[in-house]
Amino acid sequence: SNGARGYGSLPSPATSNFIVKEGKVPLQEMVKDIKEGIIVDQVIGSGQGNVLMGEFSVNLDLGYKVENGKIKGRVKDVMVSGNSYTMLNNVLALGSESRFIGTTRTPPIYFKEINVAG
């Protein structure tokens, strides 16, 4: 088990070197399949929610609007929310290439749906 802490806070459990295995679908193929949706690239902070129940809501720092299989541009002032447990049961595909985001290495993950506000 690993711990982490910020300035002025107590240590708490945290992940280190968390890896999500790649799938077989290139990101471009995922995008082609989306009729209307967004790509969440970066979020601001860790958001708000109930960790035990899996509820979350978070503001996007970088996201893209997708319509009819094409990226139409960036989105601004958008928040996404949902339930982590429900979303993990609704994964449609894992991308074939991954990257590090902090201490996590992950491919793109294609979810069936997510709540979007903004």
N, C-alpha and C positions, 0 to 999 in steps of 0.2 A: 504494500500500500504506500502511496506517495502522499505528501502533504504540500500545501502551498499557502501563501499568505501575501496580502498586500500591505502597504504601509499603514500602520495603525490598526490592523485587524488581526484576529487570532488565526492560527493555522487551521486549515480544514482539509478534508480529503480532496484530492485532485488527480486527474489522469496525467500520464506521462507516456509519450510515444504510443498513442492510441491509433490503430491502423484498421481501416475498412478496406477489405479486399476488393480489387477491381472486378467489374463485370465484363460483358462482351459488347456493349452497345456504345458506339462513338457518340459524343455529345451532339454532333450535327444530326444524327438519326433521331435522337430524342426530340430535338427542336422541331424537326420535320413532322413529327407526330402530334404536336400541340396545336389545337385549333385556336384556343384563347388561353393565355396564361402568362406567368412571369418566371424569369430565371433569377433566383436569389444568389448573388455572388458574395456580398459582404453585408454583415449586420452591424448595428451600433450597440456595443455593450452586450450583455448577456440577456437583456430583456427582463420582463416581469413574468411571474407565473407561480404556479404551485408545483414545486419539484416532485413531491411525492405522488401527486395525481397526474403528472405529466403535462399539465397545462402550461402554455407559454404564449407570449406576445412580444414581438421585437420589431424595432424600426429598421428599415433597410438603409444601408450606406451606399450600396451599389446593387442595382437590379435592372433587369431589361424586360420590356413588354414583348410578348410573342403573339402573333396573329397569323393564322393559316400557315403555320410551319416556318415563319420568317421572323427574325428579330427586327422589331420596328424602332427601337431606340431605348434610351434610359427612362426609368421611372423615378419620380421624386415624391417626397412626402408620403411614403407608403409604409404600412405596417402589416406584418403577417402574424397570424395566430393559429393555434390549433392544439392538438393533444399528441404528444410524442409517441405514445403507445399506439394510438389509432393510425398515425402516419406510418409507423414501422410495419404495420399490417397492410398498408396500401402502397408499398414500393412496387413500381412497374418495371424499373430497370436500374442497373448500376452501370456507370460509365466505364469505358475501357482504359481511360487514362486517369491518373490521380495526381494530387499535389498536396503539399503540406500547408495547413492552415493552423498556425500556432504549433501545438504539440500533437496535432491530429493529421494523419495522412488519409485523404479520402478522395474517391472519385465523385463525379457528379451523381446525384441520386434523383431519380425521376419518380415523383410522388403523384398519385392519382388526383389529389386535390389538396388545397390549403386555403384557409380564410385570408382574404386580402381586403384591407381598408385603405382608402386614400385616393 
